[in-house]
């Protein structure tokens, strides 16, 4: 899974910046494919324990990659990826980022 992490992240970030406009949705499916992460299928495993361990490892790898992408985009490109539960991440339009940040600050 993702042997050369820095190169992989750089490639994904470059594609996001090049091919995805503000307001567009970047699906979980697209992100997983870009990293070569496939959801394990239970029938491919000898037992449930092995399946669950693999499933959890895949989920944690995905979360780590997405977190790194989100921080890199925010810190270096001023692009915020907003979580759209169950679907993926939306590139928040720059004009909406301040209001979004304010609303999150007030809600917490």
N, C-alpha and C positions, 0 to 999 in steps of 0.2 A: 504494500500500500504506500504509494507516494514516496518513492525512494529519494528523489531529489526535491525536497520540500520547497526550498527557496526558488528554484527554477520553476517549479509547478505553480507556486503562488504568483510569481511574476507574470507567468503566461496567462493565468486566469484573470488577474487584475487588468492586464493589457486588453484582453478580450472584452471584459466588462466595460472598460472606458471607451473602447473603439466601437463596439456593436450594440451597446445598450444605452438608450436615451433616458433622461430624467423621467421618472414616473413609470418606467417599465418594470416588469416583474422578472426576476431571475429565479427560476424554479429550482427546487431541491433536486429534482431529477437532472437538470442541466449541470448543476454544481457537482453532483455525485459522479456523473459521467466524465466530467473534466478531470477528476482525480482518479478515476478508475475504481471507485468504490461502488460495489454492487451489494444490494441487500441480500443477505444469505437466505437460502431456501432450506427449510427444515428437513426436507427429504434428502438433502445432500449430506446429511450428518448421521453418524452412527447412533448418537443418543442426544437427548434434549440438552444435557449439560454442555456438551461441545457446541451445539447450535447457539445456546444462549451466550456462551463466552465469546464466540465469534461475532454474534450480533452486537453485543455490548462494545466490543473492541472497534467494530466498524462505526458504530454511532459516536463513540468518543473521538475517533480519528476525524470523522466528518465535522463534529462540533469544534474541534481544535483548528481545523483548516478554515472553516467559516469565520471563526473568531479572529484568526490572523488576517484574513482578507478584509473583514470589516474594519479592523483597526488600521491596517495599512491604507485603505481607501480614505478613512476619516483623517488620519494624521498627515498623510502626504498629498492627498488629492482634494481634501475637503468635500468628500462624497460620503453621504450617510446611507447605509443600507438598513431599511426598516423591516423588521420581521413581520411577515404576513403569515400568521399561524397556519400551518398545514400546507401552505403553497410555496413559500420561498421568501425572497427578499425584494423589496421595492426600492429602487433608487429614488430617494427623496429629492424632490426639486429643491435647488438651493434657496429659492425664495420662501420655501416652507420649512426649512431646517430650524430657523430661529424660533418660530412659533411651536414647532414640535418639541424642541428642547425645553422651552419655557413650560409647555403643558406637562411634560414629564417631570420637570422639577417641582411644579406645584402639586401634582398628584402624589408625589412621594413625600 
